Amino acid sequence: GAVVSQHPSWVICKSGTSVKIECRSLDFQATTMFWYRQFPKQSLMLMATSNEGSKATYEQGVEKDKFLINHASLTLSTLTVTSAHPEDSSFYICSARDYSRSGTDTQYFGPGTRLTVL
Amino acid sequence: AQSVTQLGSHVSVSEGALVLLRCNYSSSVPPYLFWYVQYPNQGLQLLLKYTTGATLVKGINGFEAEFKKSETSFHLTKPSAHMSDAAEYFCAVTKAAGNKLTFGGGTRVLVKP
């Protein structure tokens, strides 16, 4: 199956700093990627939809100035958590839409990035 | 708007017993339905999906699910649980393939020896 990677897998940062998380589709081109957030023992909540070459679409209640998304190429989307605070600590998961493989239209998920803000 | 309800946040089964995870959805258009599994500190792995056609869908690791439109359900089953099935399971819905997913609350499965 298609592979989506995330980097880093774990990150610890100090309060007030910014953290960048990368999401890459390794063997297919993804015009659309999605960013989800998962709190401990909870479900995934969609944060935003990232489209290559255009601005991301944020879900209601998600601060676009705090969670900066850039989708500069067909294989890379980045999520930057700006001025991170402890309440931003969470598990961030991306998915990438594969629209070309075998005529199917499927989302593939990355392994997630655990962010801890001290 | 779409929504997904998973009945039971925790399910405990004995090894070899039937696994049944319940999922009910709400959608204003014909839904695309998914089941994913998540192991600790990992991303999501697709177990199976329903888009169109046959309502009984077979997935990986011996799991299957049946789409019942009249009941707005998409329950996941496995005839015989293995210890390796212990994980968190998520049901999800979308209105079109490749669109954003709406997830249920998840069901954590514990398998007892």
Contacts between the chains, C-beta under 8 A, distances in Angstrom:
chain1	res1	chain2	res2	distance
A	4	B	43	7.7
A	6	B	43	7.6
A	32	B	98	6.8
A	34	B	100	5.8
A	34	B	101	7.6
A	41	B	108	7.9
A	42	B	105	7.5
A	42	B	106	7.4
A	43	B	90	6.5
A	43	B	103	4.7
A	43	B	104	6.5
A	43	B	105	4.9
A	43	B	106	4.9
A	44	B	44	7.6
A	44	B	90	7.0
A	44	B	101	7.9
A	44	B	103	4.8
A	45	B	103	7.8
A	46	B	100	5.4
A	46	B	101	7.2
A	46	B	102	7.6
A	49	B	100	5.8
A	91	B	41	7.8
A	93	B	43	5.5
A	93	B	44	7.0
A	95	B	44	7.8
A	95	B	101	7.8
A	97	B	98	4.5
A	99	B	98	6.0
A	104	B	97	7.5
A	105	B	97	3.7
A	105	B	98	4.1
A	106	B	46	7.6
A	106	B	49	7.9
A	106	B	97	7.2
A	106	B	98	7.1
A	107	B	98	6.5
A	107	B	101	6.8
A	108	B	46	7.9
A	109	B	36	7.6
A	109	B	43	4.3
A	109	B	44	4.2
A	109	B	45	7.4
A	109	B	46	7.9
A	110	B	43	5.2
A	111	B	42	5.7
A	111	B	43	4.3
A	112	B	41	7.1
A	112	B	42	6.5
A	112	B	43	4.7
A	114	B	41	6.8
